[in-house]
Amino acid sequence: MSVTDKAADGPGPVLAVVHEAGRAAPGSALVLGLRGLRHDADAEMFAARIAERHRRFRVTLEGHGPGRHTLRLLPDTGTPGPALPSPASPGPAGLSPELLADLLGPYPGAGEPLALSGERRELLAEAVARADGPDRYLEQVHWDWSGPLDRGRFDAAWQSVCGRESILRAAFDWTAVPRLLLHPYAEVEIVHRTRADTTWRELLDADRAQGFALNRPPLLRLTLLEGDPGAPTRVLLTCHRALLDERGVHLLLRAFYRAYLAAGALPGGERRPDLRDHARWLARQSAEGARELWTRAAPPRGAATAPGRPGPDTRQSGEGRLSRRLEDPYGPRLRSWAAARGVGESSALHVVWALLLYRAAAAGGPLAVSFGVRVCGGDIALPGAGGIPGLLGSALPMTVRVDPAAPLAGLLRQVHDARLDMGAYPWVSADRIREWSGRGPGERLTDTVVVFDGPADPGADAVRELQAQGVGVDAPRSVGAGGGVPVTVVARHESGGALVLDAVYDRACMADADAAAVLGQCVGLLRALTDLPDADPTVGAVLGLLAEVEAPSMAARPPAVRRTALRTLRGGSSSAEVICLVLVPGVVGGCYEQFARDHRGPQTVVVVDLHDPPGAVLPGAVPAALAELAACGRRLVLGGCGPGAGAAYELARVLADGTGSPVSVVMTGLGGPRSSAEALARGLAGVAVRRG
């Protein structure tokens, strides 16, 4: 899936905002041209929303005909509250990211904004920055439905759940600040297919390739694959990992079963608490305890994080998937082995994974190893939080010291205690941990994530009631979603109690054979723990079980692509303006190319790529060629779509400071390629009218 497909058009045209960045008298108004609000009533609602959310400004609106308005934001120095932030250059208060997000966000009433934090923020940033290929953060969960299936009641029940659960009416906005928009209504997509026109594998692959438009709710859909008469129907539920995890899916499935049993309608209104309540609770939490923990518990530099030894290029690409079972009698025996030592079987898995990372590092003595562990966050001190079907936790780094000479029991206590410490702060994100531990932005803390999901629980009472109506449903099973790292291992129990390990891995980092080897060695060590003749072995003795087995290899990470490039999309007259479109991660793919194809004016159209540094615009990041254009007198007009809008604004300010002359900038919201290109054209037409 391309970035092109990760944003879709809303109910109205994408708004364009036009501004002159440059020097102005301190305290003067921000003057913004609005292009695309069809009616004066829309413009008035828009201005009222800005005035309500940004009370430090006095907001006035002027109309100039259909679709053309001017918004003036005058700093209100008499308004109590914190002082306005000082702009980078003398003049009026600048456009803060929050203000820009509201200016370029969806139409009034399209969604209630909610700030993103934690892993949800990180997953969104990674999802929209991925240039091509299937979205690795899709979660696919399926189950079989046998017996009668009332299609109308099935569809109505899911729509009822959508009305009750605000998370199903949520979508993302990444225009200026990552945030979630809770919409008043969304319609769940339900597709019916038959085995006559597709196979199960073809359906899974096509569904994953389809992805989601992340700015349009709901980020969940269902596909029913029907077979011959009397055969079970396979139900596939697809959602996005940045919004829902498997725990959340199980909660929604319980609500759906209740709705189906109630003729397709859940009683009552919205369920609370929901994401809004969680966000308010989170805003009240002190970070001091978390800071103290992660200042000392963050992975140290030099910790072993890779599951394989350095190896050659894999010559493979895409995402790989593997599954291995810990069959009877080893599953029950592993639970008994762990319980006898006062821990859960998840701790046994964490110990084994730590041993595999240590072995891959080929160390000769004690060494710290680090890997991610998912903490669900459903047990936080917010009443009812366990019922919120959202991604409340994070994948946090677990670091333990592996010493071959030490007893295995000590390593088991380390992973158990580390997991308890992490559980106190499930809302902490990796970017906060990087900040507290002195790491650079975006620096990876771990190479693997281990997830231990509890048994699937669709609600025993509801399942029994369905059985009374002749309907049978089995336990939901996850196909698995990646975790943004080279290898993610998910442990889960099957309905019969067997432990299953699923691995999702980046084939460019780890070849299929090596991924199979590391997962096989993991299962082998879990079996071996229950057969050890010594009740208290050393770590080295357990590692010795792999002495005759070759360690897997892992390709080196490719160097980060550093690019700040200028390229021409369309040539023009040497005496005409240069339209410079700013490209950063998350800009809708193809929108700038579409604009250049449609443009008929004499201007030259160029793209400046500011992927490095990501999202930042500093004087040193301005390409020399662009600075030369500004210095030689050619008038520059900056433009940006979505997250490119904020970068274009900051770049315009840098250029205006350097030349001493105002620089026009056109900023648009999120939409598809064509609607984004059309918004740019509307805004640039407004620049021409004012300057002509």
C-alpha positions in Angstrom: 0.0 0.0 0.0 1.4 3.4 -0.9 1.1 6.6 1.2 -1.3 7.7 -1.5 -3.9 5.3 -0.1 -3.3 6.3 3.5 -5.4 9.4 3.3 -8.8 9.8 1.7 -11.1 12.7 0.8 -13.6 14.0 3.4 -17.1 15.2 3.0 -15.9 18.6 1.7 -13.0 20.0 -0.3 -9.6 20.2 1.3 -9.0 23.6 2.7 -6.1 25.8 1.6 -4.7 28.5 3.9 -2.6 31.3 2.4 -0.2 33.4 4.5 2.6 35.9 4.1 5.5 34.9 6.3 7.9 37.7 7.2 8.7 40.6 9.4 5.7 42.5 10.9 5.1 44.8 13.8 5.1 43.0 17.2 1.5 42.2 18.3 0.0 42.5 14.8 -2.5 40.1 13.6 -1.9 36.9 11.7 -3.7 37.3 8.4 -4.7 34.1 6.7 -6.5 33.6 3.4 -9.0 30.7 3.4 -9.8 29.0 0.1 -12.3 26.2 -0.1 -15.0 26.9 2.5 -18.0 26.8 0.2 -20.5 28.9 2.1 -20.4 31.8 4.5 -22.0 29.6 7.1 -19.2 27.1 6.8 -16.7 29.9 7.2 -18.5 31.3 10.3 -18.5 27.8 11.9 -14.8 27.5 11.1 -13.9 30.9 12.7 -16.0 30.0 15.7 -14.1 26.8 16.2 -10.8 28.6 16.0 -12.0 31.2 18.5 -13.2 28.6 20.9 -10.0 26.5 20.8 -7.5 29.4 20.7 -8.8 32.0 23.1 -5.6 34.0 23.2 -6.6 35.5 19.8 -9.4 37.8 18.8 -10.8 36.2 15.6 -12.4 38.2 12.8 -13.7 36.9 9.5 -14.2 38.7 6.2 -15.8 37.2 3.1 -14.7 38.0 -0.5 -17.1 35.8 -2.5 -17.8 32.1 -2.7 -14.9 30.0 -1.3 -12.7 33.1 -0.5 -12.4 34.4 3.1 -9.8 36.2 5.2 -9.3 35.2 8.8 -7.5 37.6 11.2 -6.0 36.4 14.5 -5.1 39.3 16.7 -3.2 38.4 20.0 -5.5 39.4 22.9 -3.0 40.6 25.5 -5.8 41.1 28.0 -6.7 37.4 28.0 -5.5 35.8 31.3 -3.2 32.8 30.9 0.3 32.0 29.9 2.0 34.4 27.6 2.1 33.7 23.9 5.2 31.9 22.7 7.8 34.2 21.2 8.1 33.7 17.5 11.4 32.8 15.8 11.5 36.2 14.1 10.1 39.6 15.1 6.5 40.0 14.3 3.1 38.5 15.2 2.7 35.3 17.1 3.6 32.4 14.8 1.4 29.6 13.8 1.8 26.9 16.5 1.4 23.3 15.4 -1.8 23.1 17.4 -3.2 26.2 15.7 -2.1 24.9 12.3 -3.7 21.5 12.9 -7.0 23.2 13.7 -6.8 25.5 10.7 -6.1 22.6 8.3 -8.2 20.0 10.0 -11.5 18.5 8.8 -14.6 20.5 8.4 -16.3 21.7 11.6 -18.2 18.8 13.3 -16.1 16.2 11.5 -14.3 15.1 14.6 -13.5 15.9 18.2 -9.6 16.2 18.5 -7.7 14.1 21.0 -4.0 14.3 21.4 -2.0 11.2 20.7 0.6 9.8 23.0 2.6 6.7 23.7 2.8 3.9 21.2 -0.2 5.0 19.2 1.6 8.2 18.3 4.8 6.3 17.3 2.9 3.7 15.2 1.0 6.4 13.4 4.2 8.2 12.5 5.8 5.0 11.2 2.7 4.0 9.3 2.3 7.3 7.4 6.0 7.6 6.7 6.2 4.2 5.1 6.5 5.0 1.4 5.3 1.7 -0.2 4.4 -1.9 0.5 1.6 -3.3 2.7 0.9 -1.6 6.0 2.8 -3.7 8.5 0.5 -2.5 11.3 -2.6 -4.2 10.1 -4.1 -6.7 12.6 -6.2 -9.5 11.1 -8.3 -11.7 13.5 -10.6 -14.5 12.3 -13.0 -17.0 13.6 -15.5 -19.5 12.2 -19.3 -19.1 12.5 -21.4 -22.2 12.1 -25.1 -22.4 12.0 -27.6 -19.8 10.9 -26.3 -16.3 10.0 -28.7 -13.5 9.7 -26.9 -11.0 7.5 -29.1 -8.1 8.4 -28.8 -8.7 12.1 -25.0 -9.2 11.7 -24.6 -5.9 10.0 -26.9 -4.0 12.4 -25.1 -5.4 15.4 -21.7 -4.2 14.2 -23.2 -0.8 13.4 -24.7 -0.7 16.9 -21.3 -1.4 18.4 -19.9 1.4 16.3 -22.4 3.8 17.8 -21.5 2.7 21.3 -17.8 2.5 21.1 -16.1 5.9 20.1 -12.9 4.1 19.1 -14.8 2.7 16.0 -15.6 6.3 15.0 -12.0 7.5 15.4 -9.5 8.3 12.7 -6.1 10.0 12.6 -5.0 13.5 11.6 -1.2 14.0 11.1 -1.4 17.4 9.4 0.6 19.4 12.0 0.4 17.4 15.3 -0.5 13.7 15.5 -4.0 13.4 16.9 -7.1 11.3 16.9 -10.4 12.7 15.7 -13.5 11.2 17.2 -16.3 11.5 14.6 -20.0 11.6 15.4 -20.8 8.8 12.9 -19.0 6.1 10.9 -20.3 3.1 9.0 -18.6 -0.3 9.4 -17.7 -1.9 6.1 -18.8 -5.5 5.8 -18.1 -7.5 2.7 -19.5 -10.9 1.8 -17.3 -13.2 -0.4 -17.6 -16.9 -1.4 -15.0 -19.6 -1.7 -16.0 -19.9 -5.3 -14.3 -16.6 -6.2 -11.4 -16.5 -3.7 -9.3 -18.7 -1.4 -8.6 -17.9 2.2 -5.0 -17.1 1.5 -5.9 -14.9 -1.4 -8.4 -13.1 0.8 -5.9 -12.5 3.5 -3.3 -11.1 1.1 -5.8 -8.9 -0.7 -7.2 -7.6 2.5 -3.7 -6.7 3.8 -2.8 -5.0 0.6 -6.0 -2.9 0.8 -4.9 -1.2 4.0 -6.8 1.7 5.4 -7.2 5.4 4.7 -6.0 6.4 8.2 -7.9 9.8 8.2 -11.3 8.2 7.6 -13.2 6.2 10.2 -13.7 3.4 11.0 -10.3 1.8 10.9 -11.9 -1.6 11.1 -13.8 -3.8 8.5 -15.2 -7.3 8.3 -15.2 -9.8 5.5 -17.3 -12.9 5.6 -16.0 -15.8 3.5 -18.9 -18.2 2.9 -18.6 -21.8 1.8 -20.9 -24.5 0.7 -24.3 -24.8 2.3 -23.9 -26.1 5.8 -20.2 -25.3 6.0 -19.0 -22.7 8.5 -18.5 -19.1 7.5 -15.0 -17.7 8.1 -15.2 -14.2 9.5 -12.2 -11.9 9.1 -11.9 -8.7 11.1 -9.2 -6.3 10.1 -8.1 -3.2 12.1 -5.1 -1.0 12.5 -2.6 -1.7 15.2 -2.2 2.1 15.9 -5.7 2.1 17.2 -6.6 -1.5 18.3 -4.7 -4.5 19.5 -6.0 -8.1 19.9 -7.3 -7.3 23.4 -9.4 -4.5 22.1 -10.7 -6.7 19.3 -11.9 -9.3 21.9 -13.7 -6.6 23.8 -15.5 -5.4 20.6 -16.3 -9.0 19.7 -18.1 -9.5 23.1 -20.1 -6.3 22.5 -21.0 -7.5 19.0 -22.3 -10.9 20.3 -24.5 -9.1 22.9 -25.8 -6.9 20.1 -26.5 -9.8 17.8 -28.4 -11.6 20.6 -30.4 -8.4 21.1 -31.7 -8.4 17.6 -28.9 -6.2 16.4 -29.1 -3.3 18.8 -27.2 -2.6 22.1 -29.2 -0.7 24.7 -27.9 2.6 26.0 -25.7 5.2 24.5 -21.9 5.6 24.4 -19.9 3.4 26.8 -17.8 5.3 29.2 -15.0 5.5 30.1 -13.5 5.7 26.6 -10.4 7.2 25.0 -11.4 10.7 26.1 -11.5 9.7 29.7 -8.2 7.9 29.3 -6.6 11.0 27.8 -7.8 13.1 30.7 -6.5 10.6 33.2 -3.2 10.4 31.4 -2.9 14.2 31.5 -3.1 14.1 35.3 -0.3 11.6 35.7 3.1 12.7 37.0 6.1 11.5 35.0 8.5 11.6 37.9 8.2 7.9 38.8 8.5 6.8 35.2 11.5 9.1 34.7 13.3 7.7 37.7 12.6 4.1 36.5 13.6 4.5 32.9 16.7 6.7 33.7 18.2 3.5 35.3 16.3 0.8 33.4 16.6 1.9 29.8 18.7 -0.3 27.6 22.4 0.6 28.0 24.4 1.3 24.9 26.1 -1.9 23.9 23.2 -4.1 25.1 22.6 -7.2 22.9 19.3 -6.6 21.0 19.7 -8.7 17.7 18.4 -12.3 17.5 21.0 -13.2 15.0 24.7 -12.7 14.4 25.9 -10.2 11.7 25.4 -11.7 8.3 25.1 -10.9 4.6 22.3 -9.2 2.8 19.2 -11.5 2.9 18.3 -10.7 -0.8 14.7 -10.9 0.5 12.0 -8.3 1.1 8.6 -7.9 2.5 7.1 -9.3 5.7 7.5 -13.0 6.7 5.3 -15.0 9.0 5.9 -18.2 10.9 4.1 -20.3 13.5 5.3 -23.0 15.9 3.4 -24.9 18.6 4.5 -26.1 22.0 2.5 -29.3 21.8 1.3 -31.5 24.6 2.6 -32.4 27.1 5.1 -29.5 27.0 2.5 -26.7 27.2 1.0 -27.9 30.6 4.5 -28.9 31.8 5.9 -25.4 31.1 3.0 -23.8 33.1 3.8 -26.2 36.0 7.5 -25.5 35.8 7.0 -21.7 35.9 4.4 -21.9 38.7 6.7 -24.0 40.8 9.2 -21.0 40.6 6.5 -18.4 41.4 6.2 -16.9 38.0 4.0 -17.2 34.9 4.9 -18.9 31.7 5.4 -15.5 30.1 8.5 -15.1 32.3 9.8 -18.5 31.0 9.4 -17.1 27.4 11.2 -13.9 28.4 14.1 -15.8 29.9 14.4 -18.0 26.8 14.4 -15.0 24.5 17.0 -13.2 26.6 19.2 -16.3 26.2 18.8 -16.3 22.4 19.8 -12.6 22.3 22.8 -13.3 24.5 23.9 -16.2 22.3 23.6 -14.2 19.1 25.9 -11.6 20.6 28.7 -14.3 21.0 29.7 -12.8 24.4 32.2 -14.5 26.6 30.9 -13.1 29.9 28.1 -11.2 31.5 26.2 -8.9 29.1 23.0 -6.8 29.2 20.3 -7.9 26.7 17.2 -5.9 25.8 14.0 -6.6 24.0 10.5 -5.1 23.9 7.7 -6.5 26.0 4.1 -5.4 25.3 2.3 -4.0 28.4 -1.5 -3.8 27.8 -2.4 -0.9 30.1 -5.8 -2.2 30.9 -5.2 -2.4 34.6 -4.3 1.3 35.2 -5.9 3.2 38.1 -8.8 4.4 36.0 -12.1 2.8 37.0 -13.4 0.8 34.0 -10.2 1.2 32.0 -10.2 -2.6 31.5 -13.2 -2.2 29.3 -11.8 0.4 26.9 -11.1 -1.3 23.6 -8.1 0.7 22.7 -4.4 0.6 22.6 -3.7 1.8 26.1 -0.2 0.4 26.7 3.1 0.2 24.8 5.9 -2.1 23.9 8.5 -1.2 26.5 12.2 -2.3 26.6 13.0 -5.0 29.1 16.7 -5.2 30.0 18.3 -8.0 32.0 21.9 -9.0 32.7 22.7 -12.5 31.4 25.6 -14.2 33.2 26.5 -17.7 32.1 27.9 -18.5 35.6 24.8 -17.3 37.5 21.8 -19.6 38.3 18.9 -19.6 35.9 16.6 -18.8 38.8 18.3 -15.4 39.2 17.6 -14.6 35.5 14.0 -15.7 36.0 13.6 -13.3 38.9 15.1 -10.5 36.8 12.6 -10.8 34.0 9.7 -11.2 36.5 10.7 -8.1 38.5 11.4 -6.0 35.4 7.9 -6.8 34.1 6.3 -5.7 37.3 8.3 -2.4 37.2 7.2 -1.8 33.6 3.5 -2.5 34.5 3.4 0.6 36.7 3.8 2.9 33.8 2.2 1.3 30.7 1.5 4.7 29.2 5.2 5.6 28.8 6.3 5.8 25.1 9.7 5.0 23.6 10.3 8.6 22.7 10.1 9.6 26.4 12.4 6.7 27.3 14.9 7.9 24.7 14.7 11.4 26.1 15.2 10.4 29.7 18.1 8.1 28.8 19.9 10.6 26.5 19.2 8.8 23.2 18.6 10.6 19.9 15.2 11.0 18.4 14.1 7.9 16.5 17.0 5.8 17.8 15.8 2.2 18.1 15.9 0.8 21.6 15.3 -2.9 20.7 15.3 -5.1 17.6 12.6 -7.5 18.8 9.3 -7.4 20.7 7.8 -10.3 22.6 4.0 -10.3 23.1 2.2 -12.7 25.4 -1.5 -12.6 24.8 -3.9 -14.1 27.3 -6.5 -16.7 26.3 -9.0 -15.3 23.8 -12.3 -14.6 25.7 -15.2 -13.7 23.5 -17.6 -13.9 26.5 -18.7 -17.3 27.7 -22.2 -16.3 28.5 -22.8 -14.8 25.1 -21.3 -17.9 23.4 -23.7 -20.2 25.3 -26.7 -18.0 24.3 -25.6 -18.2 20.7 -25.3 -22.0 21.0 -28.9 -22.1 22.2 -29.9 -20.4 19.0 -27.9 -23.0 17.0 -24.9 -20.7 16.3 -21.4 -21.9 17.0 -18.4 -19.6 17.2 -14.9 -20.6 17.9 -12.1 -18.6 19.6 -10.8 -15.7 17.5 -7.3 -16.3 16.1 -4.8 -13.6 15.1 -2.8 -13.6 11.9 -0.4 -11.2 13.6 0.8 -7.7 13.0 4.4 -6.4 13.1 5.7 -4.3 15.8 7.9 -1.8 13.9 11.0 -3.9 14.7 12.8 -6.6 12.7 11.2 -9.5 14.7 8.0 -9.7 16.7 7.0 -12.9 18.5 3.5 -13.3 19.7 2.7 -16.1 22.2 -1.0 -17.1 22.5 -3.0 -20.1 23.8 -5.2 -22.1 21.5 -8.7 -23.0 22.6 -7.3 -26.4 23.8 -4.6 -24.8 25.9 -1.6 -25.4 23.6 0.9 -22.5 23.5 1.5 -21.2 19.9 4.3 -18.8 19.0 3.8 -16.6 15.9 6.7 -14.6 14.4 6.4 -11.6 12.1 9.7 -10.5 10.7 11.2 -8.1 8.2 12.7 -10.4 5.5 15.2 -7.7 4.6 16.7 -8.0 8.1 16.3 -11.8 8.7 16.0 -14.4 6.0 13.2 -17.0 6.1 15.6 -19.8 7.1 17.1 -17.7 9.9 13.7 -16.6 11.3 12.6 -20.3 11.3 15.8 -21.2 13.1 15.4 -18.6 15.9 11.8 -19.5 16.4 12.6 -23.2 16.4 15.3 -22.7 19.0 13.0 -20.7 21.1 10.4 -23.5 21.2 13.2 -26.0 21.7 14.5 -24.2 24.8 11.0 -23.9 26.2 10.6 -27.7 25.9 14.0 -28.2 27.4 13.3 -26.2 30.5 10.7 -28.8 31.6 13.2 -31.7 31.0 16.3 -30.3 32.8 17.7 -32.9 35.2 19.1 -30.2 37.4 16.4 -28.4 39.4 18.6 -25.3 39.7 20.8 -25.1 36.6 23.1 -22.3 35.6 22.5 -20.0 32.7 25.5 -21.5 31.0 24.1 -25.0 31.3 20.9 -24.0 29.5 22.9 -22.2 26.8 24.9 -25.3 26.4 21.8 -27.1 25.0 22.3 -25.1 21.8 26.1 -25.7 21.6 25.7 -28.0 18.5 23.1 -25.7 16.8 24.2 -23.0 14.4 23.2 -19.5 15.5 21.0 -17.7 13.1 22.3 -14.6 11.2 20.8 -11.2 10.7 21.6 -8.6 8.0 23.1 -5.3 9.0 20.7 -2.4 9.1 21.0 -0.3 5.9 22.4 3.2 6.6 19.8 5.8 7.1 19.1 7.7 3.8 20.1 11.3 4.3 18.5 13.5 1.7 17.7 17.1 1.3 17.1 17.3 -2.4 15.6 19.7 -4.8 14.0 18.4 -8.0 12.0 20.0 -10.7 8.5 18.7 -11.5 7.7 21.2 -14.2 9.9 23.8 -16.0 8.7 27.4 -16.5 9.7 30.9 -17.4 12.9 32.2 -15.9 11.2 35.4 -15.1 8.2 33.8 -13.4 7.9 32.7 -9.8 9.1 29.4 -8.5 6.5 27.3 -6.7 8.4 25.2 -4.2 6.4 22.2 -2.7 7.8 20.8 0.6 8.0 17.0 1.0 8.3 15.4 4.5 7.2 12.0 5.8 3.4 11.6 5.7 2.7 13.8 2.7 0.1 12.1 0.5 1.9 10.3 -2.3 1.4 11.7 -5.8 -0.3 15.0 -4.8 2.6 17.2 -5.9 3.0 15.3 -9.1 -0.7 15.7 -9.8 -0.5 19.4 -9.1 2.4 19.8 -11.5 0.6 17.9 -14.3 -2.5 20.1 -13.9 -0.7 23.4 -13.6 -0.9 25.7 -16.6 0.9 28.8 -15.4 4.4 30.1 -16.3 5.8 29.2 -12.9 8.5 26.6 -12.4 7.4 23.9 -10.0 10.0 22.2 -7.7 9.9 19.9 -4.8 12.3 20.2 -1.8 12.7 17.0 0.1 13.2 17.6 3.8 13.0 14.0 5.1 16.3 14.6 6.9 16.1 16.0 9.5 12.6 14.5 9.7 10.0 17.2 10.1 12.4 19.9 11.1 13.3 23.0 9.2 16.4 24.7 10.2 18.5 27.3 8.3 21.1 24.6 7.6 18.4 22.4 6.1 17.5 24.9 3.3 19.1 23.5 0.1 21.7 25.8 -1.4 19.9 25.8 -4.7 16.7 27.1 -3.0 18.5 29.8 -1.1 20.2 30.8 -4.3 16.9 31.2 -6.1 15.7 33.4 -3.2 18.9 35.5 -3.2 18.9 36.2 -7.0 15.5 37.8 -6.9 13.2 35.1 -8.2 10.1 35.2 -6.1 9.4 31.9 -4.2 6.0 30.7 -3.2 6.1 27.8 -0.7 3.5 25.1 -0.6 2.8 22.0 1.4 0.0 19.4 1.8 -0.8 17.8 5.2 2.4 17.6 7.3 4.2 19.4 4.5 2.2 22.5 5.4 4.0 23.1 8.7 7.4 22.4 7.1 6.6 24.9 4.3 5.5 27.5 6.9 8.8 27.1 8.9 10.8 27.2 5.7 9.1 30.3 4.5 10.0 32.0 7.8 13.6 31.0 7.5 13.8 32.3 3.9 12.0 35.6 4.9 14.5 36.1 7.7 17.3 35.6 5.2 16.1 37.8 2.5 14.2 40.4 4.5 11.2 40.1 2.2 7.9 38.3 2.9 7.5 34.8 1.5 4.0 33.5 0.5 3.1 30.1 1.7 0.1 27.9 0.8 -0.9 25.2 3.3 -3.5 22.5 2.8 -5.1 19.8 4.9 -5.2 16.0 4.3 -7.0 14.5 1.3 -6.4 12.2 -1.6 -3.9 13.1 -4.3 -6.3 14.9 -6.6 -8.2 16.9 -3.9 -4.9 17.9 -2.3 -3.6 19.1 -5.7 -6.8 21.0 -6.3 -6.5 22.7 -2.8 -2.9 23.7 -3.7 -4.2 25.2 -6.9 -6.9 27.2 -5.1 -4.4 28.6 -2.6 -1.9 29.5 -5.3 -4.6 31.3 -7.3 -5.2 33.3 -4.2 -1.6 34.3 -4.0 -1.6 35.5 -7.6 -4.8 37.6 -7.0 -3.3 39.4 -4.1 0.1 40.0 -5.7 -0.9 40.6 -9.3 
